[in-house]
């Protein structure tokens, strides 16, 4: 599975507190190594895919074949 992010994703990411950015980075590393890890809750939500970043944040994506585009 190949991941990519939109410019809007990076803009929103830059606006997050530094602690949340570090947590997001750790979650992304885990997602790349094991997208089925239970702590991520990587799952479809209607037409999107959602992954948990801590208790209060989520990242959303759309699937494009085997790729995932985060927005």
HELIX and SHEET records of a PDB file:
HELIX    1   1 UNK A    7  UNK A   14  1                                   8    
HELIX    2   2 UNK A   18  UNK A   33  1                                  16    
SHEET    1   A 5 UNK A   2  UNK A   5  0                                        
SHEET    2   A 5 UNK A  67  UNK A  70  1                                        
SHEET    3   A 5 UNK A  57  UNK A  64 -1                                        
SHEET    4   A 5 UNK A  48  UNK A  53 -1                                        
SHEET    5   A 5 UNK A  43  UNK A  45 -1                                        
END                                                                             
